[in-house]
């Protein structure tokens, strides 16, 4: 049975309208990693190498001092989430180095 009038109460109350579809704002794409950005960062990392605190963090990770590495990086970067991300990045680098030496 079809409704003959708009409901005044309930979940679907009120005047029926169609959604106005808008394209996403440019600010929504901020921080998204593009191919070009990734390429540039990889080149810079290859040329410049690691910062002293990153080298120390990798040394701590090599001797399985994960928590100490997190505390150290957290102090240098200023935030827990940033420190976790950096530690994961350094762990991936250490694993990559180990794979390279194993071959």
Secondary structure by P-SEA (a helix, b strand, c coil): ccccccccccccccccccccccccccccccccccaaaaaaaaaaaaaccccaaaaaaaaaaaacaaaaaaaaaaaaaccaaaaaaaaaaaaaaaaaaaaaaac
